[in-house]
Amino acid sequence: MEFVRYANKTAMQGAMSMADENDQVERTTIVETGGGGGGGGVLAVVLLIIVVLVLLFLFRDQLGFGADKTEISIPDKIEVNVN
């Protein structure tokens, strides 16, 4: 949503002769707000996610996931001595 404001200014400018004294000069200033910018926060979040994913990829072995092979050994027998 854009907000546009029209500001009117009526004034006489410069040196004028007597015949031009009653002429009015109308100026219109258009001020537009909104519409631009605001993408910096989104860009920062996207870059942060990319950096985190790259760091996870680089340190995946130290963090314990993404290893080549995971081996789990379960013994067939458990010996328990009860006296």
PDB file of N, CA, C and O in Angstrom:
ATOM      1  N   MET A   1       0.847  -1.163   0.000  1.00  0.00           N
ATOM      2  CA  MET A   1       0.000   0.000   0.000  1.00  0.00           C
ATOM      3  C   MET A   1       0.894   1.226   0.000  1.00  0.00           C
ATOM      4  O   MET A   1       1.774   1.367   0.849  1.00  0.00           O
ATOM      5  N   GLU A   2       0.664   2.100  -0.946  1.00  0.00           N
ATOM      6  CA  GLU A   2       1.467   3.305  -1.031  1.00  0.00           C
ATOM      7  C   GLU A   2       0.659   4.499  -0.561  1.00  0.00           C
ATOM      8  O   GLU A   2      -0.553   4.578  -0.757  1.00  0.00           O
ATOM      9  N   PHE A   3       1.364   5.418   0.059  1.00  0.00           N
ATOM     10  CA  PHE A   3       0.757   6.641   0.516  1.00  0.00           C
ATOM     11  C   PHE A   3       1.317   7.772  -0.329  1.00  0.00           C
ATOM     12  O   PHE A   3       2.531   7.972  -0.375  1.00  0.00           O
ATOM     13  N   VAL A   4       0.452   8.503  -0.989  1.00  0.00           N
ATOM     14  CA  VAL A   4       0.885   9.618  -1.831  1.00  0.00           C
ATOM     15  C   VAL A   4       0.237  10.882  -1.288  1.00  0.00           C
ATOM     16  O   VAL A   4      -0.974  10.933  -1.077  1.00  0.00           O
ATOM     17  N   ARG A   5       1.056  11.896  -1.067  1.00  0.00           N
ATOM     18  CA  ARG A   5       0.550  13.147  -0.520  1.00  0.00           C
ATOM     19  C   ARG A   5       0.783  14.246  -1.541  1.00  0.00           C
ATOM     20  O   ARG A   5       1.869  14.352  -2.111  1.00  0.00           O
ATOM     21  N   TYR A   6      -0.213  15.047  -1.767  1.00  0.00           N
ATOM     22  CA  TYR A   6      -0.098  16.187  -2.665  1.00  0.00           C
ATOM     23  C   TYR A   6      -0.056  17.464  -1.821  1.00  0.00           C
ATOM     24  O   TYR A   6      -0.969  17.738  -1.043  1.00  0.00           O
ATOM     25  N   ALA A   7       0.993  18.219  -1.985  1.00  0.00           N
ATOM     26  CA  ALA A   7       1.122  19.464  -1.247  1.00  0.00           C
ATOM     27  C   ALA A   7       1.084  20.613  -2.246  1.00  0.00           C
ATOM     28  O   ALA A   7       1.924  20.679  -3.143  1.00  0.00           O
ATOM     29  N   ASN A   8       0.133  21.504  -2.103  1.00  0.00           N
ATOM     30  CA  ASN A   8      -0.003  22.645  -3.013  1.00  0.00           C
ATOM     31  C   ASN A   8       0.575  23.887  -2.368  1.00  0.00           C
ATOM     32  O   ASN A   8       0.370  24.134  -1.180  1.00  0.00           O
ATOM     33  N   LYS A   9       1.295  24.665  -3.155  1.00  0.00           N
ATOM     34  CA  LYS A   9       1.877  25.907  -2.658  1.00  0.00           C
ATOM     35  C   LYS A   9       1.592  26.987  -3.700  1.00  0.00           C
ATOM     36  O   LYS A   9       1.952  26.838  -4.868  1.00  0.00           O
ATOM     37  N   THR A  10       0.974  28.030  -3.294  1.00  0.00           N
ATOM     38  CA  THR A  10       0.681  29.138  -4.191  1.00  0.00           C
ATOM     39  C   THR A  10       1.489  30.331  -3.717  1.00  0.00           C
ATOM     40  O   THR A  10       1.363  30.759  -2.569  1.00  0.00           O
ATOM     41  N   ALA A  11       2.315  30.865  -4.597  1.00  0.00           N
ATOM     42  CA  ALA A  11       3.161  31.981  -4.196  1.00  0.00           C
ATOM     43  C   ALA A  11       3.601  32.752  -5.423  1.00  0.00           C
ATOM     44  O   ALA A  11       3.503  32.265  -6.550  1.00  0.00           O
ATOM     45  N   MET A  12       4.083  33.952  -5.191  1.00  0.00           N
ATOM     46  CA  MET A  12       4.694  34.749  -6.249  1.00  0.00           C
ATOM     47  C   MET A  12       6.200  34.640  -6.087  1.00  0.00           C
ATOM     48  O   MET A  12       6.718  34.720  -4.973  1.00  0.00           O
ATOM     49  N   GLN A  13       6.896  34.460  -7.187  1.00  0.00           N
ATOM     50  CA  GLN A  13       8.339  34.313  -7.126  1.00  0.00           C
ATOM     51  C   GLN A  13       9.005  35.317  -8.047  1.00  0.00           C
ATOM     52  O   GLN A  13       8.498  35.629  -9.125  1.00  0.00           O
ATOM     53  N   GLY A  14      10.161  35.822  -7.601  1.00  0.00           N
ATOM     54  CA  GLY A  14      10.957  36.702  -8.447  1.00  0.00           C
ATOM     55  C   GLY A  14      10.389  38.115  -8.515  1.00  0.00           C
ATOM     56  O   GLY A  14       9.378  38.427  -7.885  1.00  0.00           O
ATOM     57  N   ALA A  15      11.048  38.946  -9.280  1.00  0.00           N
ATOM     58  CA  ALA A  15      10.602  40.330  -9.463  1.00  0.00           C
ATOM     59  C   ALA A  15       9.559  40.352 -10.571  1.00  0.00           C
ATOM     60  O   ALA A  15       9.784  39.842 -11.668  1.00  0.00           O
ATOM     61  N   MET A  16       8.418  40.950 -10.263  1.00  0.00           N
ATOM     62  CA  MET A  16       7.338  40.994 -11.228  1.00  0.00           C
ATOM     63  C   MET A  16       6.917  42.443 -11.449  1.00  0.00           C
ATOM     64  O   MET A  16       7.044  43.293 -10.568  1.00  0.00           O
ATOM     65  N   SER A  17       6.431  42.684 -12.607  1.00  0.00           N
ATOM     66  CA  SER A  17       5.928  44.028 -12.887  1.00  0.00           C
ATOM     67  C   SER A  17       4.537  44.168 -12.314  1.00  0.00           C
ATOM     68  O   SER A  17       3.953  43.201 -11.824  1.00  0.00           O
ATOM     69  N   MET A  18       4.017  45.356 -12.375  1.00  0.00           N
ATOM     70  CA  MET A  18       2.711  45.643 -11.783  1.00  0.00           C
ATOM     71  C   MET A  18       1.590  44.853 -12.466  1.00  0.00           C
ATOM     72  O   MET A  18       0.608  44.500 -11.813  1.00  0.00           O
ATOM     73  N   ALA A  19       1.716  44.577 -13.733  1.00  0.00           N
ATOM     74  CA  ALA A  19       0.657  43.876 -14.454  1.00  0.00           C
ATOM     75  C   ALA A  19       0.573  42.410 -14.025  1.00  0.00           C
ATOM     76  O   ALA A  19      -0.496  41.804 -14.099  1.00  0.00           O
ATOM     77  N   ASP A  20       1.697  41.835 -13.575  1.00  0.00           N
ATOM     78  CA  ASP A  20       1.733  40.430 -13.176  1.00  0.00           C
ATOM     79  C   ASP A  20       1.457  40.228 -11.691  1.00  0.00           C
ATOM     80  O   ASP A  20       1.581  39.106 -11.200  1.00  0.00           O
ATOM     81  N   GLU A  21       1.095  41.253 -10.977  1.00  0.00           N
ATOM     82  CA  GLU A  21       0.947  41.164  -9.534  1.00  0.00           C
ATOM     83  C   GLU A  21      -0.155  40.194  -9.102  1.00  0.00           C
ATOM     84  O   GLU A  21      -0.039  39.580  -8.041  1.00  0.00           O
ATOM     85  N   ASN A  22      -1.193  40.044  -9.874  1.00  0.00           N
ATOM     86  CA  ASN A  22      -2.315  39.201  -9.489  1.00  0.00           C
ATOM     87  C   ASN A  22      -2.175  37.758  -9.986  1.00  0.00           C
ATOM     88  O   ASN A  22      -3.026  36.925  -9.675  1.00  0.00           O
ATOM     89  N   ASP A  23      -1.121  37.442 -10.749  1.00  0.00           N
ATOM     90  CA  ASP A  23      -0.921  36.071 -11.234  1.00  0.00           C
ATOM     91  C   ASP A  23      -0.436  35.187 -10.097  1.00  0.00           C
ATOM     92  O   ASP A  23       0.392  35.599  -9.284  1.00  0.00           O
ATOM     93  N   GLN A  24      -0.939  34.018 -10.050  1.00  0.00           N
ATOM     94  CA  GLN A  24      -0.532  33.072  -9.016  1.00  0.00           C
ATOM     95  C   GLN A  24       0.187  31.901  -9.682  1.00  0.00           C
ATOM     96  O   GLN A  24      -0.211  31.422 -10.744  1.00  0.00           O
ATOM     97  N   VAL A  25       1.253  31.460  -9.029  1.00  0.00           N
ATOM     98  CA  VAL A  25       2.010  30.318  -9.521  1.00  0.00           C
ATOM     99  C   VAL A  25       1.674  29.132  -8.626  1.00  0.00           C
ATOM    100  O   VAL A  25       1.817  29.214  -7.406  1.00  0.00           O
ATOM    101  N   GLU A  26       1.229  28.032  -9.224  1.00  0.00           N
ATOM    102  CA  GLU A  26       0.855  26.869  -8.436  1.00  0.00           C
ATOM    103  C   GLU A  26       1.905  25.783  -8.598  1.00  0.00           C
ATOM    104  O   GLU A  26       2.278  25.425  -9.716  1.00  0.00           O
ATOM    105  N   ARG A  27       2.370  25.271  -7.493  1.00  0.00           N
ATOM    106  CA  ARG A  27       3.374  24.207  -7.485  1.00  0.00           C
ATOM    107  C   ARG A  27       2.769  22.999  -6.780  1.00  0.00           C
ATOM    108  O   ARG A  27       2.085  23.135  -5.766  1.00  0.00           O
ATOM    109  N   THR A  28       3.030  21.823  -7.326  1.00  0.00           N
ATOM    110  CA  THR A  28       2.553  20.579  -6.717  1.00  0.00           C
ATOM    111  C   THR A  28       3.751  19.684  -6.425  1.00  0.00           C
ATOM    112  O   THR A  28       4.549  19.392  -7.314  1.00  0.00           O
ATOM    113  N   THR A  29       3.869  19.251  -5.172  1.00  0.00           N
ATOM    114  CA  THR A  29       4.939  18.338  -4.756  1.00  0.00           C
ATOM    115  C   THR A  29       4.309  16.994  -4.439  1.00  0.00           C
ATOM    116  O   THR A  29       3.370  16.912  -3.648  1.00  0.00           O
ATOM    117  N   ILE A  30       4.825  15.945  -5.055  1.00  0.00           N
ATOM    118  CA  ILE A  30       4.314  14.596  -4.817  1.00  0.00           C
ATOM    119  C   ILE A  30       5.342  13.850  -3.974  1.00  0.00           C
ATOM    120  O   ILE A  30       6.496  13.701  -4.376  1.00  0.00           O
ATOM    121  N   VAL A  31       4.922  13.390  -2.820  1.00  0.00           N
ATOM    122  CA  VAL A  31       5.795  12.650  -1.919  1.00  0.00           C
ATOM    123  C   VAL A  31       5.285  11.218  -1.860  1.00  0.00           C
ATOM    124  O   VAL A  31       4.163  10.970  -1.420  1.00  0.00           O
ATOM    125  N   GLU A  32       6.111  10.278  -2.304  1.00  0.00           N
ATOM    126  CA  GLU A  32       5.731   8.871  -2.270  1.00  0.00           C
ATOM    127  C   GLU A  32       6.498   8.178  -1.152  1.00  0.00           C
ATOM    128  O   GLU A  32       7.722   8.282  -1.067  1.00  0.00           O
ATOM    129  N   THR A  33       5.784   7.486  -0.316  1.00  0.00           N
ATOM    130  CA  THR A  33       6.426   6.738   0.762  1.00  0.00           C
ATOM    131  C   THR A  33       6.037   5.280   0.634  1.00  0.00           C
ATOM    132  O   THR A  33       4.972   4.955   0.108  1.00  0.00           O
ATOM    133  N   GLY A  34       6.905   4.401   1.118  1.00  0.00           N
ATOM    134  CA  GLY A  34       6.634   2.965   1.051  1.00  0.00           C
ATOM    135  C   GLY A  34       7.011   2.411  -0.309  1.00  0.00           C
ATOM    136  O   GLY A  34       7.418   3.152  -1.204  1.00  0.00           O
ATOM    137  N   GLY A  35       6.877   1.130  -0.454  1.00  0.00           N
ATOM    138  CA  GLY A  35       7.153   0.498  -1.729  1.00  0.00           C
ATOM    139  C   GLY A  35       8.578   0.015  -1.859  1.00  0.00           C
ATOM    140  O   GLY A  35       8.787  -1.122  -2.280  1.00  0.00           O
ATOM    141  N   GLY A  36       9.561   0.810  -1.524  1.00  0.00           N
ATOM    142  CA  GLY A  36      10.959   0.418  -1.695  1.00  0.00           C
ATOM    143  C   GLY A  36      11.566  -0.068  -0.399  1.00  0.00           C
ATOM    144  O   GLY A  36      11.034   0.184   0.682  1.00  0.00           O
ATOM    145  N   GLY A  37      12.676  -0.763  -0.510  1.00  0.00           N
ATOM    146  CA  GLY A  37      13.397  -1.226   0.681  1.00  0.00           C
ATOM    147  C   GLY A  37      12.683  -2.360   1.383  1.00  0.00           C
ATOM    148  O   GLY A  37      11.748  -2.949   0.841  1.00  0.00           O
ATOM    149  N   GLY A  38      13.121  -2.661   2.578  1.00  0.00           N
ATOM    150  CA  GLY A  38      12.487  -3.708   3.366  1.00  0.00           C
ATOM    151  C   GLY A  38      12.989  -5.100   3.065  1.00  0.00           C
ATOM    152  O   GLY A  38      12.592  -6.045   3.746  1.00  0.00           O
ATOM    153  N   GLY A  39      13.842  -5.268   2.077  1.00  0.00           N
ATOM    154  CA  GLY A  39      14.347  -6.579   1.716  1.00  0.00           C
ATOM    155  C   GLY A  39      15.609  -6.969   2.459  1.00  0.00           C
ATOM    156  O   GLY A  39      16.098  -8.086   2.296  1.00  0.00           O
ATOM    157  N   GLY A  40      16.143  -6.076   3.266  1.00  0.00           N
ATOM    158  CA  GLY A  40      17.385  -6.353   3.988  1.00  0.00           C
ATOM    159  C   GLY A  40      17.241  -7.441   5.027  1.00  0.00           C
ATOM    160  O   GLY A  40      18.150  -8.253   5.203  1.00  0.00           O
ATOM    161  N   GLY A  41      16.119  -7.472   5.715  1.00  0.00           N
ATOM    162  CA  GLY A  41      15.895  -8.503   6.735  1.00  0.00           C
ATOM    163  C   GLY A  41      15.756  -9.886   6.130  1.00  0.00           C
ATOM    164  O   GLY A  41      16.280 -10.864   6.664  1.00  0.00           O
ATOM    165  N   VAL A  42      15.054  -9.963   5.025  1.00  0.00           N
ATOM    166  CA  VAL A  42      14.879 -11.256   4.341  1.00  0.00           C
ATOM    167  C   VAL A  42      16.223 -11.752   3.824  1.00  0.00           C
ATOM    168  O   VAL A  42      16.542 -12.935   3.942  1.00  0.00           O
ATOM    169  N   LEU A  43      17.008 -10.849   3.252  1.00  0.00           N
ATOM    170  CA  LEU A  43      18.325 -11.225   2.746  1.00  0.00           C
ATOM    171  C   LEU A  43      19.232 -11.710   3.877  1.00  0.00           C
ATOM    172  O   LEU A  43      19.983 -12.668   3.695  1.00  0.00           O
ATOM    173  N   ALA A  44      19.172 -11.069   5.026  1.00  0.00           N
ATOM    174  CA  ALA A  44      19.992 -11.486   6.170  1.00  0.00           C
ATOM    175  C   ALA A  44      19.611 -12.886   6.644  1.00  0.00           C
ATOM    176  O   ALA A  44      20.488 -13.685   6.971  1.00  0.00           O
ATOM    177  N   VAL A  45      18.330 -13.190   6.684  1.00  0.00           N
ATOM    178  CA  VAL A  45      17.877 -14.513   7.131  1.00  0.00           C
ATOM    179  C   VAL A  45      18.311 -15.583   6.134  1.00  0.00           C
ATOM    180  O   VAL A  45      18.758 -16.657   6.537  1.00  0.00           O
ATOM    181  N   VAL A  46      18.186 -15.302   4.843  1.00  0.00           N
ATOM    182  CA  VAL A  46      18.596 -16.275   3.824  1.00  0.00           C
ATOM    183  C   VAL A  46      20.095 -16.534   3.906  1.00  0.00           C
ATOM    184  O   VAL A  46      20.529 -17.684   3.835  1.00  0.00           O
ATOM    185  N   LEU A  47      20.890 -15.477   4.054  1.00  0.00           N
ATOM    186  CA  LEU A  47      22.342 -15.652   4.173  1.00  0.00           C
ATOM    187  C   LEU A  47      22.713 -16.418   5.437  1.00  0.00           C
ATOM    188  O   LEU A  47      23.634 -17.235   5.415  1.00  0.00           O
ATOM    189  N   LEU A  48      22.010 -16.166   6.532  1.00  0.00           N
ATOM    190  CA  LEU A  48      22.276 -16.892   7.772  1.00  0.00           C
ATOM    191  C   LEU A  48      21.987 -18.384   7.608  1.00  0.00           C
ATOM    192  O   LEU A  48      22.755 -19.216   8.090  1.00  0.00           O
ATOM    193  N   ILE A  49      20.899 -18.728   6.941  1.00  0.00           N
ATOM    194  CA  ILE A  49      20.572 -20.136   6.716  1.00  0.00           C
ATOM    195  C   ILE A  49      21.628 -20.796   5.837  1.00  0.00           C
ATOM    196  O   ILE A  49      22.024 -21.933   6.096  1.00  0.00           O
ATOM    197  N   ILE A  50      22.087 -20.101   4.805  1.00  0.00           N
ATOM    198  CA  ILE A  50      23.118 -20.659   3.925  1.00  0.00           C
ATOM    199  C   ILE A  50      24.411 -20.892   4.691  1.00  0.00           C
ATOM    200  O   ILE A  50      25.047 -21.932   4.519  1.00  0.00           O
ATOM    201  N   VAL A  51      24.814 -19.943   5.535  1.00  0.00           N
ATOM    202  CA  VAL A  51      26.048 -20.091   6.307  1.00  0.00           C
ATOM    203  C   VAL A  51      25.940 -21.267   7.269  1.00  0.00           C
ATOM    204  O   VAL A  51      26.897 -22.028   7.416  1.00  0.00           O
ATOM    205  N   VAL A  52      24.795 -21.430   7.925  1.00  0.00           N
ATOM    206  CA  VAL A  52      24.612 -22.547   8.862  1.00  0.00           C
ATOM    207  C   VAL A  52      24.675 -23.884   8.116  1.00  0.00           C
ATOM    208  O   VAL A  52      25.288 -24.835   8.601  1.00  0.00           O
ATOM    209  N   LEU A  53      24.049 -23.958   6.945  1.00  0.00           N
ATOM    210  CA  LEU A  53      24.092 -25.207   6.186  1.00  0.00           C
ATOM    211  C   LEU A  53      25.504 -25.546   5.715  1.00  0.00           C
ATOM    212  O   LEU A  53      25.896 -26.713   5.731  1.00  0.00           O
ATOM    213  N   VAL A  54      26.261 -24.553   5.303  1.00  0.00           N
ATOM    214  CA  VAL A  54      27.654 -24.790   4.883  1.00  0.00           C
ATOM    215  C   VAL A  54      28.493 -25.262   6.060  1.00  0.00           C
ATOM    216  O   VAL A  54      29.298 -26.182   5.916  1.00  0.00           O
ATOM    217  N   LEU A  55      28.314 -24.643   7.228  1.00  0.00           N
ATOM    218  CA  LEU A  55      29.071 -25.065   8.415  1.00  0.00           C
ATOM    219  C   LEU A  55      28.689 -26.482   8.838  1.00  0.00           C
ATOM    220  O   LEU A  55      29.555 -27.261   9.236  1.00  0.00           O
ATOM    221  N   LEU A  56      27.416 -26.820   8.758  1.00  0.00           N
ATOM    222  CA  LEU A  56      27.001 -28.188   9.080  1.00  0.00           C
ATOM    223  C   LEU A  56      27.612 -29.192   8.109  1.00  0.00           C
ATOM    224  O   LEU A  56      28.004 -30.287   8.511  1.00  0.00           O
ATOM    225  N   PHE A  57      27.692 -28.823   6.838  1.00  0.00           N
ATOM    226  CA  PHE A  57      28.301 -29.710   5.855  1.00  0.00           C
ATOM    227  C   PHE A  57      29.788 -29.897   6.122  1.00  0.00           C
ATOM    228  O   PHE A  57      30.308 -31.007   6.009  1.00  0.00           O
ATOM    229  N   LEU A  58      30.471 -28.812   6.477  1.00  0.00           N
ATOM    230  CA  LEU A  58      31.917 -28.901   6.706  1.00  0.00           C
ATOM    231  C   LEU A  58      32.269 -29.697   7.961  1.00  0.00           C
ATOM    232  O   LEU A  58      33.271 -30.411   7.977  1.00  0.00           O
ATOM    233  N   PHE A  59      31.456 -29.581   9.012  1.00  0.00           N
ATOM    234  CA  PHE A  59      31.770 -30.223  10.282  1.00  0.00           C
ATOM    235  C   PHE A  59      30.847 -31.396  10.587  1.00  0.00           C
ATOM    236  O   PHE A  59      30.617 -31.707  11.755  1.00  0.00           O
ATOM    237  N   ARG A  60      30.311 -32.057   9.551  1.00  0.00           N
ATOM    238  CA  ARG A  60      29.373 -33.148   9.782  1.00  0.00           C
ATOM    239  C   ARG A  60      30.011 -34.353  10.460  1.00  0.00           C
ATOM    240  O   ARG A  60      29.351 -35.034  11.244  1.00  0.00           O
ATOM    241  N   ASP A  61      31.290 -34.633  10.173  1.00  0.00           N
ATOM    242  CA  ASP A  61      31.953 -35.773  10.820  1.00  0.00           C
ATOM    243  C   ASP A  61      32.166 -35.508  12.307  1.00  0.00           C
ATOM    244  O   ASP A  61      31.958 -36.405  13.125  1.00  0.00           O
ATOM    245  N   GLN A  62      32.572 -34.309  12.669  1.00  0.00           N
ATOM    246  CA  GLN A  62      32.784 -33.968  14.079  1.00  0.00           C
ATOM    247  C   GLN A  62      31.472 -33.930  14.856  1.00  0.00           C
ATOM    248  O   GLN A  62      31.445 -34.194  16.058  1.00  0.00           O
ATOM    249  N   LEU A  63      30.392 -33.603  14.165  1.00  0.00           N
ATOM    250  CA  LEU A  63      29.090 -33.533  14.839  1.00  0.00           C
ATOM    251  C   LEU A  63      28.425 -34.901  14.942  1.00  0.00           C
ATOM    252  O   LEU A  63      27.473 -35.065  15.705  1.00  0.00           O
ATOM    253  N   GLY A  64      28.904 -35.876  14.196  1.00  0.00           N
ATOM    254  CA  GLY A  64      28.416 -37.238  14.347  1.00  0.00           C
ATOM    255  C   GLY A  64      27.292 -37.626  13.414  1.00  0.00           C
ATOM    256  O   GLY A  64      26.649 -38.652  13.637  1.00  0.00           O
ATOM    257  N   PHE A  65      27.035 -36.870  12.404  1.00  0.00           N
ATOM    258  CA  PHE A  65      26.032 -37.304  11.434  1.00  0.00           C
ATOM    259  C   PHE A  65      26.598 -37.161  10.024  1.00  0.00           C
ATOM    260  O   PHE A  65      27.473 -36.336   9.761  1.00  0.00           O
ATOM    261  N   GLY A  66      26.083 -37.971   9.150  1.00  0.00           N
ATOM    262  CA  GLY A  66      26.557 -37.961   7.783  1.00  0.00           C
ATOM    263  C   GLY A  66      27.819 -38.780   7.571  1.00  0.00           C
ATOM    264  O   GLY A  66      28.508 -38.603   6.567  1.00  0.00           O
ATOM    265  N   ALA A  67      28.134 -39.680   8.511  1.00  0.00           N
ATOM    266  CA  ALA A  67      29.327 -40.515   8.366  1.00  0.00           C
ATOM    267  C   ALA A  67      29.087 -41.556   7.271  1.00  0.00           C
ATOM    268  O   ALA A  67      27.948 -41.812   6.880  1.00  0.00           O
ATOM    269  N   ASP A  68      30.193 -42.158   6.778  1.00  0.00           N
ATOM    270  CA  ASP A  68      30.080 -43.148   5.712  1.00  0.00           C
ATOM    271  C   ASP A  68      29.307 -44.382   6.152  1.00  0.00           C
ATOM    272  O   ASP A  68      28.444 -44.880   5.429  1.00  0.00           O
ATOM    273  N   LYS A  69      29.632 -44.874   7.360  1.00  0.00           N
ATOM    274  CA  LYS A  69      29.056 -46.135   7.808  1.00  0.00           C
ATOM    275  C   LYS A  69      28.853 -46.091   9.321  1.00  0.00           C
ATOM    276  O   LYS A  69      29.700 -45.591  10.062  1.00  0.00           O
ATOM    277  N   THR A  70      27.745 -46.608   9.753  1.00  0.00           N
ATOM    278  CA  THR A  70      27.482 -46.713  11.184  1.00  0.00           C
ATOM    279  C   THR A  70      27.365 -48.188  11.528  1.00  0.00           C
ATOM    280  O   THR A  70      26.552 -48.911  10.954  1.00  0.00           O
ATOM    281  N   GLU A  71      28.207 -48.631  12.492  1.00  0.00           N
ATOM    282  CA  GLU A  71      28.193 -50.029  12.901  1.00  0.00           C
ATOM    283  C   GLU A  71      27.742 -50.129  14.345  1.00  0.00           C
ATOM    284  O   GLU A  71      28.242 -49.425  15.222  1.00  0.00           O
ATOM    285  N   ILE A  72      26.798 -51.010  14.571  1.00  0.00           N
ATOM    286  CA  ILE A  72      26.326 -51.283  15.924  1.00  0.00           C
ATOM    287  C   ILE A  72      26.560 -52.762  16.177  1.00  0.00           C
ATOM    288  O   ILE A  72      26.072 -53.615  15.434  1.00  0.00           O
ATOM    289  N   SER A  73      27.311 -53.061  17.232  1.00  0.00           N
ATOM    290  CA  SER A  73      27.568 -54.481  17.544  1.00  0.00           C
ATOM    291  C   SER A  73      26.839 -54.844  18.832  1.00  0.00           C
ATOM    292  O   SER A  73      26.967 -54.167  19.851  1.00  0.00           O
ATOM    293  N   ILE A  74      26.074 -55.924  18.762  1.00  0.00           N
ATOM    294  CA  ILE A  74      25.328 -56.426  19.915  1.00  0.00           C
ATOM    295  C   ILE A  74      25.875 -57.813  20.226  1.00  0.00           C
ATOM    296  O   ILE A  74      25.894 -58.674  19.346  1.00  0.00           O
ATOM    297  N   PRO A  75      26.322 -58.048  21.461  1.00  0.00           N
ATOM    298  CA  PRO A  75      26.865 -59.357  21.797  1.00  0.00           C
ATOM    299  C   PRO A  75      25.777 -60.419  21.833  1.00  0.00           C
ATOM    300  O   PRO A  75      24.621 -60.143  22.153  1.00  0.00           O
ATOM    301  N   ASP A  76      26.184 -61.660  21.489  1.00  0.00           N
ATOM    302  CA  ASP A  76      25.224 -62.765  21.505  1.00  0.00           C
ATOM    303  C   ASP A  76      24.874 -63.188  22.925  1.00  0.00           C
ATOM    304  O   ASP A  76      23.735 -63.557  23.208  1.00  0.00           O
ATOM    305  N   LYS A  77      25.874 -63.131  23.827  1.00  0.00           N
ATOM    306  CA  LYS A  77      25.697 -63.575  25.202  1.00  0.00           C
ATOM    307  C   LYS A  77      26.159 -62.485  26.146  1.00  0.00           C
ATOM    308  O   LYS A  77      27.091 -61.730  25.869  1.00  0.00           O
ATOM    309  N   ILE A  78      25.469 -62.437  27.274  1.00  0.00           N
ATOM    310  CA  ILE A  78      25.923 -61.559  28.361  1.00  0.00           C
ATOM    311  C   ILE A  78      26.141 -62.459  29.575  1.00  0.00           C
ATOM    312  O   ILE A  78      25.217 -63.127  30.038  1.00  0.00           O
ATOM    313  N   GLU A  79      27.362 -62.469  30.078  1.00  0.00           N
ATOM    314  CA  GLU A  79      27.688 -63.324  31.230  1.00  0.00           C
ATOM    315  C   GLU A  79      27.505 -62.530  32.499  1.00  0.00           C
ATOM    316  O   GLU A  79      28.051 -61.437  32.651  1.00  0.00           O
ATOM    317  N   VAL A  80      26.732 -63.090  33.409  1.00  0.00           N
ATOM    318  CA  VAL A  80      26.470 -62.464  34.695  1.00  0.00           C
ATOM    319  C   VAL A  80      26.867 -63.450  35.783  1.00  0.00           C
ATOM    320  O   VAL A  80      26.388 -64.584  35.785  1.00  0.00           O
ATOM    321  N   ASN A  81      27.721 -63.051  36.696  1.00  0.00           N
ATOM    322  CA  ASN A  81      28.138 -63.881  37.834  1.00  0.00           C
ATOM    323  C   ASN A  81      27.377 -63.444  39.077  1.00  0.00           C
ATOM    324  O   ASN A  81      27.467 -62.297  39.514  1.00  0.00           O
ATOM    325  N   VAL A  82      26.625 -64.390  39.633  1.00  0.00           N
ATOM    326  CA  VAL A  82      25.880 -64.109  40.862  1.00  0.00           C
ATOM    327  C   VAL A  82      26.461 -64.995  41.962  1.00  0.00           C
ATOM    328  O   VAL A  82      26.464 -66.219  41.832  1.00  0.00           O
ATOM    329  N   ASN A  83      26.945 -64.395  43.028  1.00  0.00           N
ATOM    330  CA  ASN A  83      27.553 -65.173  44.123  1.00  0.00           C
ATOM    331  C   ASN A  83      26.572 -65.452  45.217  1.00  0.00           C
ATOM    332  O   ASN A  83      26.919 -66.093  46.209  1.00  0.00           O
TER     333      ASN A  83
END
